[in-house]
Amino acid sequence: MGAAYGGAPILSNHYARLEGIERANSLTVDFHKMFFQPISCSTVLLKNKNHFEYIQHNAYYLN
């Protein structure tokens, strides 16, 4: 299972397939994939909020 698909099964009956996910430092959920949203919508969940500084990037061309 790819990282972008990793978050959705945690809310489904397929949670067992994610055994060990609690050891991850971060998790992404792309709602436009497994939640079938018509627009790009993603989130990143971080275990340690101080790690957010490492992924900050603003891409003006995406807005």
PDBQT receptor file of N, H, CA, C and O in Angstrom, charges set to zero:
ATOM      1  N   MET A   1       0.837  -1.163   0.000  1.00  0.00    +0.000 N 
ATOM      2  CA  MET A   1       0.000   0.000   0.000  1.00  0.00    +0.000 C 
ATOM      3  C   MET A   1       0.894   1.242   0.000  1.00  0.00    +0.000 C 
ATOM      4  O   MET A   1       1.802   1.349   0.824  1.00  0.00    +0.000 OA
ATOM      5  N   GLY A   2       0.653   2.148  -0.886  1.00  0.00    +0.000 N 
ATOM      6  H   GLY A   2      -0.085   2.061  -1.556  1.00  0.00    +0.000 HD
ATOM      7  CA  GLY A   2       1.444   3.368  -0.952  1.00  0.00    +0.000 C 
ATOM      8  C   GLY A   2       1.151   4.301   0.209  1.00  0.00    +0.000 C 
ATOM      9  O   GLY A   2       0.121   4.175   0.872  1.00  0.00    +0.000 OA
ATOM     10  N   ALA A   3       2.045   5.223   0.450  1.00  0.00    +0.000 N 
ATOM     11  H   ALA A   3       2.882   5.325  -0.089  1.00  0.00    +0.000 HD
ATOM     12  CA  ALA A   3       1.892   6.146   1.583  1.00  0.00    +0.000 C 
ATOM     13  C   ALA A   3       0.629   6.977   1.466  1.00  0.00    +0.000 C 
ATOM     14  O   ALA A   3      -0.036   7.227   2.471  1.00  0.00    +0.000 OA
ATOM     15  N   ALA A   4       0.284   7.410   0.267  1.00  0.00    +0.000 N 
ATOM     16  H   ALA A   4       0.824   7.207  -0.550  1.00  0.00    +0.000 HD
ATOM     17  CA  ALA A   4      -0.894   8.264   0.099  1.00  0.00    +0.000 C 
ATOM     18  C   ALA A   4      -2.181   7.493   0.395  1.00  0.00    +0.000 C 
ATOM     19  O   ALA A   4      -3.190   8.091   0.770  1.00  0.00    +0.000 OA
ATOM     20  N   TYR A   5      -2.150   6.209   0.233  1.00  0.00    +0.000 N 
ATOM     21  H   TYR A   5      -1.331   5.723  -0.072  1.00  0.00    +0.000 HD
ATOM     22  CA  TYR A   5      -3.319   5.382   0.526  1.00  0.00    +0.000 C 
ATOM     23  C   TYR A   5      -3.312   4.889   1.970  1.00  0.00    +0.000 C 
ATOM     24  O   TYR A   5      -4.293   4.299   2.423  1.00  0.00    +0.000 OA
ATOM     25  N   GLY A   6      -2.237   5.120   2.685  1.00  0.00    +0.000 N 
ATOM     26  H   GLY A   6      -1.441   5.599   2.316  1.00  0.00    +0.000 HD
ATOM     27  CA  GLY A   6      -2.064   4.573   4.025  1.00  0.00    +0.000 C 
ATOM     28  C   GLY A   6      -3.050   5.052   5.056  1.00  0.00    +0.000 C 
ATOM     29  O   GLY A   6      -3.371   4.319   5.991  1.00  0.00    +0.000 OA
ATOM     30  N   GLY A   7      -3.535   6.262   4.908  1.00  0.00    +0.000 N 
ATOM     31  H   GLY A   7      -3.274   6.857   4.148  1.00  0.00    +0.000 HD
ATOM     32  CA  GLY A   7      -4.404   6.807   5.937  1.00  0.00    +0.000 C 
ATOM     33  C   GLY A   7      -5.843   6.348   5.872  1.00  0.00    +0.000 C 
ATOM     34  O   GLY A   7      -6.480   6.197   6.915  1.00  0.00    +0.000 OA
ATOM     35  N   ALA A   8      -6.369   6.125   4.702  1.00  0.00    +0.000 N 
ATOM     36  H   ALA A   8      -5.851   6.247   3.856  1.00  0.00    +0.000 HD
ATOM     37  CA  ALA A   8      -7.784   5.792   4.562  1.00  0.00    +0.000 C 
ATOM     38  C   ALA A   8      -8.174   4.460   5.223  1.00  0.00    +0.000 C 
ATOM     39  O   ALA A   8      -9.193   4.415   5.912  1.00  0.00    +0.000 OA
ATOM     40  N   PRO A   9      -7.416   3.392   5.043  1.00  0.00    +0.000 N 
ATOM     41  CA  PRO A   9      -7.821   2.123   5.658  1.00  0.00    +0.000 C 
ATOM     42  C   PRO A   9      -7.872   2.158   7.184  1.00  0.00    +0.000 C 
ATOM     43  O   PRO A   9      -8.515   1.306   7.797  1.00  0.00    +0.000 OA
ATOM     44  N   ILE A  10      -7.214   3.117   7.796  1.00  0.00    +0.000 N 
ATOM     45  H   ILE A  10      -6.692   3.809   7.298  1.00  0.00    +0.000 HD
ATOM     46  CA  ILE A  10      -7.243   3.203   9.248  1.00  0.00    +0.000 C 
ATOM     47  C   ILE A  10      -8.662   3.477   9.745  1.00  0.00    +0.000 C 
ATOM     48  O   ILE A  10      -8.973   3.206  10.905  1.00  0.00    +0.000 OA
ATOM     49  N   LEU A  11      -9.516   4.009   8.885  1.00  0.00    +0.000 N 
ATOM     50  H   LEU A  11      -9.263   4.229   7.943  1.00  0.00    +0.000 HD
ATOM     51  CA  LEU A  11     -10.905   4.302   9.228  1.00  0.00    +0.000 C 
ATOM     52  C   LEU A  11     -11.876   3.252   8.691  1.00  0.00    +0.000 C 
ATOM     53  O   LEU A  11     -13.089   3.461   8.707  1.00  0.00    +0.000 OA
ATOM     54  N   SER A  12     -11.353   2.138   8.223  1.00  0.00    +0.000 N 
ATOM     55  H   SER A  12     -10.368   1.968   8.210  1.00  0.00    +0.000 HD
ATOM     56  CA  SER A  12     -12.203   1.138   7.580  1.00  0.00    +0.000 C 
ATOM     57  C   SER A  12     -12.075  -0.218   8.270  1.00  0.00    +0.000 C 
ATOM     58  O   SER A  12     -11.420  -0.353   9.304  1.00  0.00    +0.000 OA
ATOM     59  N   ASN A  13     -12.708  -1.198   7.681  1.00  0.00    +0.000 N 
ATOM     60  H   ASN A  13     -13.240  -1.089   6.842  1.00  0.00    +0.000 HD
ATOM     61  CA  ASN A  13     -12.614  -2.577   8.162  1.00  0.00    +0.000 C 
ATOM     62  C   ASN A  13     -11.262  -3.208   7.851  1.00  0.00    +0.000 C 
ATOM     63  O   ASN A  13     -10.990  -4.331   8.278  1.00  0.00    +0.000 OA
ATOM     64  N   HIS A  14     -10.417  -2.501   7.115  1.00  0.00    +0.000 N 
ATOM     65  H   HIS A  14     -10.637  -1.590   6.768  1.00  0.00    +0.000 HD
ATOM     66  CA  HIS A  14      -9.106  -3.025   6.718  1.00  0.00    +0.000 C 
ATOM     67  C   HIS A  14      -7.983  -2.561   7.634  1.00  0.00    +0.000 C 
ATOM     68  O   HIS A  14      -6.810  -2.631   7.269  1.00  0.00    +0.000 OA
ATOM     69  N   TYR A  15      -8.338  -2.092   8.809  1.00  0.00    +0.000 N 
ATOM     70  H   TYR A  15      -9.292  -2.035   9.105  1.00  0.00    +0.000 HD
ATOM     71  CA  TYR A  15      -7.340  -1.571   9.746  1.00  0.00    +0.000 C 
ATOM     72  C   TYR A  15      -6.236  -2.602  10.033  1.00  0.00    +0.000 C 
ATOM     73  O   TYR A  15      -5.078  -2.223  10.209  1.00  0.00    +0.000 OA
ATOM     74  N   ALA A  16      -6.572  -3.872  10.079  1.00  0.00    +0.000 N 
ATOM     75  H   ALA A  16      -7.512  -4.180   9.936  1.00  0.00    +0.000 HD
ATOM     76  CA  ALA A  16      -5.585  -4.919  10.384  1.00  0.00    +0.000 C 
ATOM     77  C   ALA A  16      -4.430  -4.939   9.390  1.00  0.00    +0.000 C 
ATOM     78  O   ALA A  16      -3.330  -5.375   9.729  1.00  0.00    +0.000 OA
ATOM     79  N   ARG A  17      -4.665  -4.476   8.177  1.00  0.00    +0.000 N 
ATOM     80  H   ARG A  17      -5.559  -4.121   7.902  1.00  0.00    +0.000 HD
ATOM     81  CA  ARG A  17      -3.606  -4.443   7.162  1.00  0.00    +0.000 C 
ATOM     82  C   ARG A  17      -2.543  -3.401   7.494  1.00  0.00    +0.000 C 
ATOM     83  O   ARG A  17      -1.466  -3.399   6.899  1.00  0.00    +0.000 OA
ATOM     84  N   LEU A  18      -2.841  -2.526   8.433  1.00  0.00    +0.000 N 
ATOM     85  H   LEU A  18      -3.717  -2.528   8.917  1.00  0.00    +0.000 HD
ATOM     86  CA  LEU A  18      -1.913  -1.461   8.804  1.00  0.00    +0.000 C 
ATOM     87  C   LEU A  18      -1.191  -1.763  10.115  1.00  0.00    +0.000 C 
ATOM     88  O   LEU A  18      -0.757  -0.851  10.818  1.00  0.00    +0.000 OA
ATOM     89  N   GLU A  19      -1.070  -3.022  10.430  1.00  0.00    +0.000 N 
ATOM     90  H   GLU A  19      -1.423  -3.763   9.858  1.00  0.00    +0.000 HD
ATOM     91  CA  GLU A  19      -0.387  -3.408  11.664  1.00  0.00    +0.000 C 
ATOM     92  C   GLU A  19       1.003  -2.780  11.716  1.00  0.00    +0.000 C 
ATOM     93  O   GLU A  19       1.778  -2.901  10.767  1.00  0.00    +0.000 OA
ATOM     94  N   GLY A  20       1.311  -2.119  12.806  1.00  0.00    +0.000 N 
ATOM     95  H   GLY A  20       0.682  -2.021  13.576  1.00  0.00    +0.000 HD
ATOM     96  CA  GLY A  20       2.598  -1.470  12.971  1.00  0.00    +0.000 C 
ATOM     97  C   GLY A  20       2.616  -0.008  12.586  1.00  0.00    +0.000 C 
ATOM     98  O   GLY A  20       3.634   0.660  12.767  1.00  0.00    +0.000 OA
ATOM     99  N   ILE A  21       1.508   0.512  12.055  1.00  0.00    +0.000 N 
ATOM    100  H   ILE A  21       0.682  -0.031  11.909  1.00  0.00    +0.000 HD
ATOM    101  CA  ILE A  21       1.473   1.906  11.601  1.00  0.00    +0.000 C 
ATOM    102  C   ILE A  21       1.697   2.889  12.755  1.00  0.00    +0.000 C 
ATOM    103  O   ILE A  21       2.107   4.029  12.535  1.00  0.00    +0.000 OA
ATOM    104  N   GLU A  22       1.432   2.451  13.957  1.00  0.00    +0.000 N 
ATOM    105  H   GLU A  22       1.100   1.525  14.136  1.00  0.00    +0.000 HD
ATOM    106  CA  GLU A  22       1.629   3.333  15.113  1.00  0.00    +0.000 C 
ATOM    107  C   GLU A  22       3.098   3.686  15.327  1.00  0.00    +0.000 C 
ATOM    108  O   GLU A  22       3.409   4.621  16.065  1.00  0.00    +0.000 OA
ATOM    109  N   ARG A  23       3.995   2.950  14.691  1.00  0.00    +0.000 N 
ATOM    110  H   ARG A  23       3.742   2.190  14.092  1.00  0.00    +0.000 HD
ATOM    111  CA  ARG A  23       5.425   3.249  14.793  1.00  0.00    +0.000 C 
ATOM    112  C   ARG A  23       5.874   4.310  13.792  1.00  0.00    +0.000 C 
ATOM    113  O   ARG A  23       7.009   4.781  13.862  1.00  0.00    +0.000 OA
ATOM    114  N   ALA A  24       5.006   4.688  12.868  1.00  0.00    +0.000 N 
ATOM    115  H   ALA A  24       4.084   4.305  12.812  1.00  0.00    +0.000 HD
ATOM    116  CA  ALA A  24       5.349   5.686  11.850  1.00  0.00    +0.000 C 
ATOM    117  C   ALA A  24       5.460   7.071  12.471  1.00  0.00    +0.000 C 
ATOM    118  O   ALA A  24       4.731   7.400  13.407  1.00  0.00    +0.000 OA
ATOM    119  N   ASN A  25       6.366   7.872  11.951  1.00  0.00    +0.000 N 
ATOM    120  H   ASN A  25       6.958   7.605  11.190  1.00  0.00    +0.000 HD
ATOM    121  CA  ASN A  25       6.507   9.258  12.405  1.00  0.00    +0.000 C 
ATOM    122  C   ASN A  25       5.510  10.185  11.735  1.00  0.00    +0.000 C 
ATOM    123  O   ASN A  25       5.189  11.251  12.261  1.00  0.00    +0.000 OA
ATOM    124  N   SER A  26       5.018   9.772  10.564  1.00  0.00    +0.000 N 
ATOM    125  H   SER A  26       5.278   8.907  10.137  1.00  0.00    +0.000 HD
ATOM    126  CA  SER A  26       4.054  10.595   9.844  1.00  0.00    +0.000 C 
ATOM    127  C   SER A  26       3.119   9.699   9.036  1.00  0.00    +0.000 C 
ATOM    128  O   SER A  26       3.418   8.536   8.763  1.00  0.00    +0.000 OA
ATOM    129  N   LEU A  27       1.991  10.273   8.668  1.00  0.00    +0.000 N 
ATOM    130  H   LEU A  27       1.748  11.218   8.889  1.00  0.00    +0.000 HD
ATOM    131  CA  LEU A  27       0.985   9.558   7.895  1.00  0.00    +0.000 C 
ATOM    132  C   LEU A  27       0.309  10.551   6.966  1.00  0.00    +0.000 C 
ATOM    133  O   LEU A  27      -0.043  11.655   7.383  1.00  0.00    +0.000 OA
ATOM    134  N   THR A  28       0.130  10.170   5.724  1.00  0.00    +0.000 N 
ATOM    135  H   THR A  28       0.416   9.273   5.385  1.00  0.00    +0.000 HD
ATOM    136  CA  THR A  28      -0.586  11.036   4.794  1.00  0.00    +0.000 C 
ATOM    137  C   THR A  28      -1.932  10.416   4.447  1.00  0.00    +0.000 C 
ATOM    138  O   THR A  28      -2.085   9.195   4.404  1.00  0.00    +0.000 OA
ATOM    139  N   VAL A  29      -2.886  11.276   4.206  1.00  0.00    +0.000 N 
ATOM    140  H   VAL A  29      -2.761  12.267   4.242  1.00  0.00    +0.000 HD
ATOM    141  CA  VAL A  29      -4.202  10.839   3.746  1.00  0.00    +0.000 C 
ATOM    142  C   VAL A  29      -4.546  11.704   2.544  1.00  0.00    +0.000 C 
ATOM    143  O   VAL A  29      -4.624  12.927   2.655  1.00  0.00    +0.000 OA
ATOM    144  N   ASP A  30      -4.751  11.077   1.407  1.00  0.00    +0.000 N 
ATOM    145  H   ASP A  30      -4.688  10.083   1.316  1.00  0.00    +0.000 HD
ATOM    146  CA  ASP A  30      -5.169  11.793   0.207  1.00  0.00    +0.000 C 
ATOM    147  C   ASP A  30      -6.645  11.504  -0.011  1.00  0.00    +0.000 C 
ATOM    148  O   ASP A  30      -7.025  10.447  -0.516  1.00  0.00    +0.000 OA
ATOM    149  N   PHE A  31      -7.458  12.459   0.377  1.00  0.00    +0.000 N 
ATOM    150  H   PHE A  31      -7.150  13.318   0.787  1.00  0.00    +0.000 HD
ATOM    151  CA  PHE A  31      -8.902  12.278   0.311  1.00  0.00    +0.000 C 
ATOM    152  C   PHE A  31      -9.402  12.128  -1.124  1.00  0.00    +0.000 C 
ATOM    153  O   PHE A  31     -10.455  11.531  -1.347  1.00  0.00    +0.000 OA
ATOM    154  N   HIS A  32      -8.668  12.656  -2.092  1.00  0.00    +0.000 N 
ATOM    155  H   HIS A  32      -7.813  13.141  -1.911  1.00  0.00    +0.000 HD
ATOM    156  CA  HIS A  32      -9.112  12.555  -3.479  1.00  0.00    +0.000 C 
ATOM    157  C   HIS A  32      -8.818  11.165  -4.053  1.00  0.00    +0.000 C 
ATOM    158  O   HIS A  32      -9.161  10.902  -5.205  1.00  0.00    +0.000 OA
ATOM    159  N   LYS A  33      -8.212  10.299  -3.305  1.00  0.00    +0.000 N 
ATOM    160  H   LYS A  33      -7.933  10.513  -2.369  1.00  0.00    +0.000 HD
ATOM    161  CA  LYS A  33      -7.965   8.932  -3.780  1.00  0.00    +0.000 C 
ATOM    162  C   LYS A  33      -9.001   7.996  -3.172  1.00  0.00    +0.000 C 
ATOM    163  O   LYS A  33     -10.035   7.750  -3.792  1.00  0.00    +0.000 OA
ATOM    164  N   MET A  34      -8.757   7.476  -1.997  1.00  0.00    +0.000 N 
ATOM    165  H   MET A  34      -7.917   7.675  -1.493  1.00  0.00    +0.000 HD
ATOM    166  CA  MET A  34      -9.651   6.458  -1.441  1.00  0.00    +0.000 C 
ATOM    167  C   MET A  34     -10.972   7.007  -0.911  1.00  0.00    +0.000 C 
ATOM    168  O   MET A  34     -11.915   6.242  -0.711  1.00  0.00    +0.000 OA
ATOM    169  N   PHE A  35     -11.057   8.316  -0.680  1.00  0.00    +0.000 N 
ATOM    170  H   PHE A  35     -10.291   8.937  -0.842  1.00  0.00    +0.000 HD
ATOM    171  CA  PHE A  35     -12.329   8.898  -0.251  1.00  0.00    +0.000 C 
ATOM    172  C   PHE A  35     -13.087   9.487  -1.439  1.00  0.00    +0.000 C 
ATOM    173  O   PHE A  35     -14.160  10.065  -1.270  1.00  0.00    +0.000 OA
ATOM    174  N   PHE A  36     -12.518   9.337  -2.655  1.00  0.00    +0.000 N 
ATOM    175  H   PHE A  36     -11.646   8.867  -2.792  1.00  0.00    +0.000 HD
ATOM    176  CA  PHE A  36     -13.171   9.705  -3.916  1.00  0.00    +0.000 C 
ATOM    177  C   PHE A  36     -13.643  11.158  -3.974  1.00  0.00    +0.000 C 
ATOM    178  O   PHE A  36     -14.738  11.438  -4.463  1.00  0.00    +0.000 OA
ATOM    179  N   GLN A  37     -12.824  12.074  -3.479  1.00  0.00    +0.000 N 
ATOM    180  H   GLN A  37     -11.935  11.846  -3.082  1.00  0.00    +0.000 HD
ATOM    181  CA  GLN A  37     -13.142  13.490  -3.566  1.00  0.00    +0.000 C 
ATOM    182  C   GLN A  37     -12.771  14.008  -4.957  1.00  0.00    +0.000 C 
ATOM    183  O   GLN A  37     -11.746  13.595  -5.498  1.00  0.00    +0.000 OA
ATOM    184  N   PRO A  38     -13.562  14.888  -5.546  1.00  0.00    +0.000 N 
ATOM    185  CA  PRO A  38     -13.315  15.345  -6.916  1.00  0.00    +0.000 C 
ATOM    186  C   PRO A  38     -12.181  16.365  -7.054  1.00  0.00    +0.000 C 
ATOM    187  O   PRO A  38     -11.794  16.707  -8.171  1.00  0.00    +0.000 OA
ATOM    188  N   ILE A  39     -11.646  16.851  -5.935  1.00  0.00    +0.000 N 
ATOM    189  H   ILE A  39     -11.960  16.573  -5.027  1.00  0.00    +0.000 HD
ATOM    190  CA  ILE A  39     -10.542  17.809  -6.002  1.00  0.00    +0.000 C 
ATOM    191  C   ILE A  39      -9.381  17.292  -5.165  1.00  0.00    +0.000 C 
ATOM    192  O   ILE A  39      -9.568  16.447  -4.289  1.00  0.00    +0.000 OA
ATOM    193  N   SER A  40      -8.191  17.796  -5.434  1.00  0.00    +0.000 N 
ATOM    194  H   SER A  40      -8.039  18.482  -6.145  1.00  0.00    +0.000 HD
ATOM    195  CA  SER A  40      -7.029  17.395  -4.645  1.00  0.00    +0.000 C 
ATOM    196  C   SER A  40      -7.189  17.890  -3.217  1.00  0.00    +0.000 C 
ATOM    197  O   SER A  40      -7.390  19.080  -2.974  1.00  0.00    +0.000 OA
ATOM    198  N   CYS A  41      -7.097  16.971  -2.291  1.00  0.00    +0.000 N 
ATOM    199  H   CYS A  41      -6.934  16.004  -2.488  1.00  0.00    +0.000 HD
ATOM    200  CA  CYS A  41      -7.246  17.300  -0.876  1.00  0.00    +0.000 C 
ATOM    201  C   CYS A  41      -6.431  16.289  -0.088  1.00  0.00    +0.000 C 
ATOM    202  O   CYS A  41      -6.728  15.095  -0.096  1.00  0.00    +0.000 OA
ATOM    203  N   SER A  42      -5.412  16.771   0.585  1.00  0.00    +0.000 N 
ATOM    204  H   SER A  42      -5.171  17.742   0.591  1.00  0.00    +0.000 HD
ATOM    205  CA  SER A  42      -4.526  15.884   1.326  1.00  0.00    +0.000 C 
ATOM    206  C   SER A  42      -4.232  16.440   2.706  1.00  0.00    +0.000 C 
ATOM    207  O   SER A  42      -4.413  17.629   2.967  1.00  0.00    +0.000 OA
ATOM    208  N   THR A  43      -3.779  15.565   3.578  1.00  0.00    +0.000 N 
ATOM    209  H   THR A  43      -3.633  14.599   3.366  1.00  0.00    +0.000 HD
ATOM    210  CA  THR A  43      -3.345  15.990   4.901  1.00  0.00    +0.000 C 
ATOM    211  C   THR A  43      -2.139  15.159   5.318  1.00  0.00    +0.000 C 
ATOM    212  O   THR A  43      -1.967  14.020   4.883  1.00  0.00    +0.000 OA
ATOM    213  N   VAL A  44      -1.319  15.746   6.159  1.00  0.00    +0.000 N 
ATOM    214  H   VAL A  44      -1.459  16.671   6.512  1.00  0.00    +0.000 HD
ATOM    215  CA  VAL A  44      -0.159  15.057   6.720  1.00  0.00    +0.000 C 
ATOM    216  C   VAL A  44      -0.322  15.088   8.232  1.00  0.00    +0.000 C 
ATOM    217  O   VAL A  44      -0.511  16.150   8.825  1.00  0.00    +0.000 OA
ATOM    218  N   LEU A  45      -0.247  13.931   8.842  1.00  0.00    +0.000 N 
ATOM    219  H   LEU A  45      -0.093  13.068   8.361  1.00  0.00    +0.000 HD
ATOM    220  CA  LEU A  45      -0.322  13.831  10.295  1.00  0.00    +0.000 C 
ATOM    221  C   LEU A  45       1.068  13.497  10.811  1.00  0.00    +0.000 C 
ATOM    222  O   LEU A  45       1.692  12.538  10.359  1.00  0.00    +0.000 OA
ATOM    223  N   LEU A  46       1.544  14.283  11.749  1.00  0.00    +0.000 N 
ATOM    224  H   LEU A  46       1.037  15.063  12.117  1.00  0.00    +0.000 HD
ATOM    225  CA  LEU A  46       2.877  14.088  12.304  1.00  0.00    +0.000 C 
ATOM    226  C   LEU A  46       2.793  13.710  13.771  1.00  0.00    +0.000 C 
ATOM    227  O   LEU A  46       1.995  14.270  14.523  1.00  0.00    +0.000 OA
ATOM    228  N   LYS A  47       3.614  12.762  14.170  1.00  0.00    +0.000 N 
ATOM    229  H   LYS A  47       4.261  12.307  13.559  1.00  0.00    +0.000 HD
ATOM    230  CA  LYS A  47       3.645  12.356  15.567  1.00  0.00    +0.000 C 
ATOM    231  C   LYS A  47       4.240  13.456  16.443  1.00  0.00    +0.000 C 
ATOM    232  O   LYS A  47       3.787  13.682  17.565  1.00  0.00    +0.000 OA
ATOM    233  N   ASN A  48       5.247  14.127  15.925  1.00  0.00    +0.000 N 
ATOM    234  H   ASN A  48       5.616  13.942  15.014  1.00  0.00    +0.000 HD
ATOM    235  CA  ASN A  48       5.929  15.184  16.668  1.00  0.00    +0.000 C 
ATOM    236  C   ASN A  48       5.736  16.502  15.918  1.00  0.00    +0.000 C 
ATOM    237  O   ASN A  48       6.242  16.656  14.807  1.00  0.00    +0.000 OA
ATOM    238  N   LYS A  49       5.017  17.447  16.506  1.00  0.00    +0.000 N 
ATOM    239  H   LYS A  49       4.606  17.322  17.409  1.00  0.00    +0.000 HD
ATOM    240  CA  LYS A  49       4.717  18.707  15.816  1.00  0.00    +0.000 C 
ATOM    241  C   LYS A  49       5.969  19.497  15.466  1.00  0.00    +0.000 C 
ATOM    242  O   LYS A  49       5.925  20.328  14.559  1.00  0.00    +0.000 OA
ATOM    243  N   ASN A  50       7.067  19.271  16.145  1.00  0.00    +0.000 N 
ATOM    244  H   ASN A  50       7.102  18.596  16.883  1.00  0.00    +0.000 HD
ATOM    245  CA  ASN A  50       8.315  19.978  15.829  1.00  0.00    +0.000 C 
ATOM    246  C   ASN A  50       8.891  19.552  14.481  1.00  0.00    +0.000 C 
ATOM    247  O   ASN A  50       9.710  20.273  13.910  1.00  0.00    +0.000 OA
ATOM    248  N   HIS A  51       8.484  18.408  13.967  1.00  0.00    +0.000 N 
ATOM    249  H   HIS A  51       7.819  17.822  14.430  1.00  0.00    +0.000 HD
ATOM    250  CA  HIS A  51       8.977  17.940  12.667  1.00  0.00    +0.000 C 
ATOM    251  C   HIS A  51       8.303  18.649  11.500  1.00  0.00    +0.000 C 
ATOM    252  O   HIS A  51       8.744  18.513  10.359  1.00  0.00    +0.000 OA
ATOM    253  N   PHE A  52       7.247  19.400  11.764  1.00  0.00    +0.000 N 
ATOM    254  H   PHE A  52       6.888  19.511  12.691  1.00  0.00    +0.000 HD
ATOM    255  CA  PHE A  52       6.552  20.114  10.699  1.00  0.00    +0.000 C 
ATOM    256  C   PHE A  52       7.471  21.107   9.999  1.00  0.00    +0.000 C 
ATOM    257  O   PHE A  52       7.308  21.366   8.807  1.00  0.00    +0.000 OA
ATOM    258  N   GLU A  53       8.418  21.657  10.715  1.00  0.00    +0.000 N 
ATOM    259  H   GLU A  53       8.550  21.447  11.683  1.00  0.00    +0.000 HD
ATOM    260  CA  GLU A  53       9.331  22.635  10.117  1.00  0.00    +0.000 C 
ATOM    261  C   GLU A  53      10.142  22.037   8.966  1.00  0.00    +0.000 C 
ATOM    262  O   GLU A  53      10.606  22.775   8.098  1.00  0.00    +0.000 OA
ATOM    263  N   TYR A  54      10.317  20.732   8.943  1.00  0.00    +0.000 N 
ATOM    264  H   TYR A  54       9.939  20.132   9.648  1.00  0.00    +0.000 HD
ATOM    265  CA  TYR A  54      11.098  20.092   7.889  1.00  0.00    +0.000 C 
ATOM    266  C   TYR A  54      10.330  19.934   6.575  1.00  0.00    +0.000 C 
ATOM    267  O   TYR A  54      10.938  19.724   5.526  1.00  0.00    +0.000 OA
ATOM    268  N   ILE A  55       9.015  20.031   6.624  1.00  0.00    +0.000 N 
ATOM    269  H   ILE A  55       8.520  20.202   7.476  1.00  0.00    +0.000 HD
ATOM    270  CA  ILE A  55       8.227  19.811   5.407  1.00  0.00    +0.000 C 
ATOM    271  C   ILE A  55       7.503  21.059   4.923  1.00  0.00    +0.000 C 
ATOM    272  O   ILE A  55       6.705  20.979   3.989  1.00  0.00    +0.000 OA
ATOM    273  N   GLN A  56       7.757  22.192   5.526  1.00  0.00    +0.000 N 
ATOM    274  H   GLN A  56       8.405  22.258   6.285  1.00  0.00    +0.000 HD
ATOM    275  CA  GLN A  56       7.087  23.413   5.087  1.00  0.00    +0.000 C 
ATOM    276  C   GLN A  56       7.593  23.821   3.710  1.00  0.00    +0.000 C 
ATOM    277  O   GLN A  56       8.793  23.988   3.489  1.00  0.00    +0.000 OA
ATOM    278  N   HIS A  57       6.661  23.975   2.809  1.00  0.00    +0.000 N 
ATOM    279  H   HIS A  57       5.687  23.840   2.988  1.00  0.00    +0.000 HD
ATOM    280  CA  HIS A  57       6.981  24.405   1.445  1.00  0.00    +0.000 C 
ATOM    281  C   HIS A  57       5.725  25.015   0.852  1.00  0.00    +0.000 C 
ATOM    282  O   HIS A  57       4.646  24.428   0.934  1.00  0.00    +0.000 OA
ATOM    283  N   ASN A  58       5.856  26.162   0.268  1.00  0.00    +0.000 N 
ATOM    284  H   ASN A  58       6.732  26.639   0.201  1.00  0.00    +0.000 HD
ATOM    285  CA  ASN A  58       4.716  26.813  -0.357  1.00  0.00    +0.000 C 
ATOM    286  C   ASN A  58       4.929  26.783  -1.867  1.00  0.00    +0.000 C 
ATOM    287  O   ASN A  58       5.893  27.354  -2.376  1.00  0.00    +0.000 OA
ATOM    288  N   ALA A  59       4.034  26.122  -2.570  1.00  0.00    +0.000 N 
ATOM    289  H   ALA A  59       3.250  25.658  -2.157  1.00  0.00    +0.000 HD
ATOM    290  CA  ALA A  59       4.093  26.054  -4.026  1.00  0.00    +0.000 C 
ATOM    291  C   ALA A  59       2.947  26.906  -4.581  1.00  0.00    +0.000 C 
ATOM    292  O   ALA A  59       1.819  26.432  -4.717  1.00  0.00    +0.000 OA
ATOM    293  N   TYR A  60       3.245  28.145  -4.894  1.00  0.00    +0.000 N 
ATOM    294  H   TYR A  60       4.162  28.530  -4.784  1.00  0.00    +0.000 HD
ATOM    295  CA  TYR A  60       2.208  29.076  -5.361  1.00  0.00    +0.000 C 
ATOM    296  C   TYR A  60       1.485  28.579  -6.612  1.00  0.00    +0.000 C 
ATOM    297  O   TYR A  60       0.313  28.895  -6.817  1.00  0.00    +0.000 OA
ATOM    298  N   TYR A  61       2.168  27.814  -7.436  1.00  0.00    +0.000 N 
ATOM    299  H   TYR A  61       3.120  27.558  -7.269  1.00  0.00    +0.000 HD
ATOM    300  CA  TYR A  61       1.561  27.353  -8.686  1.00  0.00    +0.000 C 
ATOM    301  C   TYR A  61       0.447  26.326  -8.429  1.00  0.00    +0.000 C 
ATOM    302  O   TYR A  61      -0.325  26.032  -9.342  1.00  0.00    +0.000 OA
ATOM    303  N   LEU A  62       0.346  25.777  -7.217  1.00  0.00    +0.000 N 
ATOM    304  H   LEU A  62       0.974  26.015  -6.476  1.00  0.00    +0.000 HD
ATOM    305  CA  LEU A  62      -0.705  24.814  -6.927  1.00  0.00    +0.000 C 
ATOM    306  C   LEU A  62      -1.992  25.473  -6.452  1.00  0.00    +0.000 C 
ATOM    307  O   LEU A  62      -3.036  24.824  -6.402  1.00  0.00    +0.000 OA
ATOM    308  N   ASN A  63      -1.932  26.741  -6.106  1.00  0.00    +0.000 N 
ATOM    309  H   ASN A  63      -1.083  27.269  -6.146  1.00  0.00    +0.000 HD
ATOM    310  CA  ASN A  63      -3.116  27.410  -5.566  1.00  0.00    +0.000 C 
ATOM    311  C   ASN A  63      -3.977  27.989  -6.671  1.00  0.00    +0.000 C 
ATOM    312  O   ASN A  63      -5.016  28.588  -6.395  1.00  0.00    +0.000 OA
TER     313      ASN A  63
